[in-house]
Amino acid sequence: MKLTLIRSTVVASGLLLGGSLVSAPVLAQSEAADNGQQAEEMLKKGKGKSDEAKGKGREKAGEMRERSEEEMEKRERAEESADRAKGDAERERERLEEEERSRERSEEKAQGKGEGGNRDNENRQADPASKGSEQGQAKKQEKSKAWWNFWSD
């Protein structure tokens, strides 16, 4: 009986061991399949996130490109308006200089006419109210005396 018991125990343990050895690869295969599916799912998720990140990056790059183009246009417009303002200021300065030159020329002409027209002489320098030469002054006085004598009689 002891021998039968031992034999049955050995057979039973062999069967258990054999079954577990046979089922272990099957379990390992099913776990590997599950792991493969999980890996595929994770890969798909990763690709999706990667594609999403790439799309967002492209959008950001496009926005940055648009902003930089707008900034360049703004700078160009500002430079153009500054150039225009500079040109306007230069033209205004030239106009004022020309006015000053013409004013100086007209003043010089007026001074030239005054000097030539007045024909400054000693009598004029002595008495600015007097006009003409001494002989002319004497004739003037004689005429005025005659005139007053005419009316006073």
Sequence and secondary structure as in RCSB ss.txt:
>XXXX:A:sequence
MKLTLIRSTVVASGLLLGGSLVSAPVLAQSEAADNGQQAEEMLKKGKGKSDEAKGKGREKAGEMRERSEEEMEKR
ERAEESADRAKGDAERERERLEEEERSRERSEEKAQGKGEGGNRDNENRQADPASKGSEQGQAKKQEKSKAWWNF
WSD
>XXXX:A:secstr
 HHHHHHHHHHHHHHHHHHHHHHHHHHHHHHHHHHHHHHHHHHHHHHHHHHHHHHHHHHHHHHHHHHHHHHHHHH
HHHHHHHHHHHHHHHHHHHHHHHHHHHHHHHHHHHHHHHHHHHT  HHHHH TT  S HHHHHHHHHHHHHHHHH
HH 
